[in-house]
Amino acid sequence: MPITTIRQIESVYRSQTDSSFRDSLTGLFTYGFFLAYVEQEFQRLKRYGHSFSLAVVDLDAFGQFNHQHGAIHGDKALKKVGQIIQKNIRTADISSRYAGDQFALFFVNTTPDNAITAAEKLIWLNTCQEKNLSIPKKLGPIIFIERLDRGGVCNNDGRAL
């Protein structure tokens, strides 16, 4: 039976990991939940052919920021970044804290150009709202998944990923 709703995915993730599905600091989904969700979307891609894009946003030199300003300010910055992401992505999209200072974004039925625009908007909003923290942000790779080919994942130009 395929899992079709976020609540069902959350339930399966909780039962398999005995873990929370939300990062306690940022309020975003955890990396583990994000992986479970992406796996479900790959299944949906196989069945229905829906495309999606993945993006990674990295806070440049965050270790240096943490060292200069202290862990408390670093935590405040990460929390603020999480809030900005949550407020500014579509409800159909998923965001997670990928690693300490990296955030993964999953854009449903979104072209690479639109994913880049959405991710760059998040970086711009974050920069404008956090001038006093002055944390540089960097947009990582945008991966567009359009179809599965011979059991593998292909991007929009047919190259295997």
C-alpha positions in Angstrom: 0.0 0.0 0.0 1.6 3.3 -1.1 2.1 6.0 1.4 0.3 9.1 0.1 0.2 11.8 2.8 2.8 13.5 4.8 1.0 12.3 8.0 1.4 8.7 6.8 5.1 9.3 6.1 5.5 10.8 9.5 3.9 7.9 11.1 6.0 5.3 9.3 9.2 7.3 10.0 8.3 7.5 13.7 7.5 3.8 14.0 10.7 2.8 12.2 13.1 5.2 14.0 11.5 6.1 17.3 12.6 9.7 16.4 11.0 13.0 16.0 10.5 14.2 12.5 11.1 17.8 13.3 14.5 19.4 14.1 14.2 20.8 17.6 16.1 23.9 16.8 14.8 25.0 13.4 11.4 23.4 13.4 12.2 22.0 9.9 11.9 18.4 9.1 14.9 16.2 10.1 17.3 14.8 7.5 15.9 11.3 8.2 12.3 12.3 7.5 13.5 14.2 4.4 15.1 11.0 3.1 11.9 9.0 3.8 9.8 11.7 2.0 12.2 11.8 -1.0 12.0 8.0 -1.3 8.2 8.2 -1.3 8.4 10.8 -4.0 10.6 8.5 -6.1 7.9 5.9 -5.8 5.3 8.5 -6.9 7.6 9.4 -9.8 7.8 5.8 -10.9 4.0 5.4 -10.8 2.7 8.8 -12.0 5.7 10.5 -13.7 5.6 13.6 -11.5 8.8 15.6 -11.6 10.5 17.4 -8.7 13.6 19.5 -7.9 16.0 19.3 -4.9 18.1 22.2 -3.7 20.7 22.6 -0.9 21.2 26.0 0.8 24.4 26.3 2.8 25.4 29.0 5.3 28.9 29.9 4.3 31.5 30.2 7.0 29.0 29.3 9.7 31.7 27.7 11.8 33.6 31.0 11.8 30.4 32.9 12.7 29.7 30.5 15.6 33.3 30.9 16.8 33.2 34.8 16.6 29.7 35.2 18.1 29.2 32.1 20.2 26.9 29.1 20.0 23.9 30.9 21.4 23.9 33.4 18.5 24.6 30.6 16.1 21.5 28.7 17.3 19.5 31.9 17.0 20.7 32.3 13.4 19.8 28.7 12.5 16.4 29.1 14.2 15.7 32.3 12.2 16.8 30.7 8.9 14.4 27.8 9.6 11.5 30.3 10.3 12.2 32.2 7.1 12.3 29.0 5.1 9.0 27.7 6.6 7.2 31.0 6.0 8.3 31.3 2.4 8.0 27.9 0.7 4.7 26.5 -0.6 2.8 24.1 1.6 3.4 21.3 -1.0 7.2 21.7 -0.7 9.3 20.2 2.0 12.3 21.7 3.8 14.7 20.1 6.2 17.9 20.7 8.1 20.2 18.6 6.0 23.2 19.0 8.2 24.5 21.5 10.8 24.4 24.6 8.5 22.8 23.1 5.4 19.2 23.0 4.4 17.6 20.7 1.9 14.6 21.9 -0.1 12.2 19.6 -2.0 10.1 21.3 -4.7 7.1 19.3 -6.0 6.4 19.6 -9.8 8.9 22.4 -10.1 11.3 23.1 -12.9 15.0 23.8 -12.2 14.5 27.5 -13.1 11.6 27.8 -10.7 13.5 25.9 -7.9 16.5 28.3 -8.4 14.2 31.3 -8.2 12.5 30.0 -5.0 15.8 29.1 -3.3 17.4 32.4 -4.3 14.4 34.2 -2.9 14.9 32.4 0.4 18.6 33.4 0.5 17.7 37.1 -0.3 15.0 37.2 2.4 17.4 35.6 4.8 20.1 38.2 4.0 17.7 41.1 4.3 16.2 40.0 7.6 19.4 39.0 9.2 21.7 42.0 8.5 22.8 42.1 12.1 24.0 38.4 11.9 25.7 38.9 8.5 25.8 35.2 7.6 26.7 34.6 4.0 24.4 32.1 2.2 25.2 30.0 -0.7 22.9 28.1 -3.0 24.1 24.6 -3.7 23.2 22.4 -6.6 19.7 22.3 -8.0 18.8 18.8 -9.1 15.7 18.4 -11.4 14.3 14.8 -11.4 12.0 14.4 -14.4 11.8 10.6 -14.9 13.2 7.2 -14.1 15.0 5.5 -16.9 16.0 1.8 -16.9 15.6 1.7 -13.1 17.7 4.8 -12.6 17.1 8.5 -12.0 17.4 10.9 -15.0 17.4 14.6 -15.1 15.6 16.7 -17.6 18.1 16.2 -20.4 18.2 12.4 -19.9 21.5 12.1 -18.2 21.6 9.6 -15.3 22.1 11.0 -11.9 
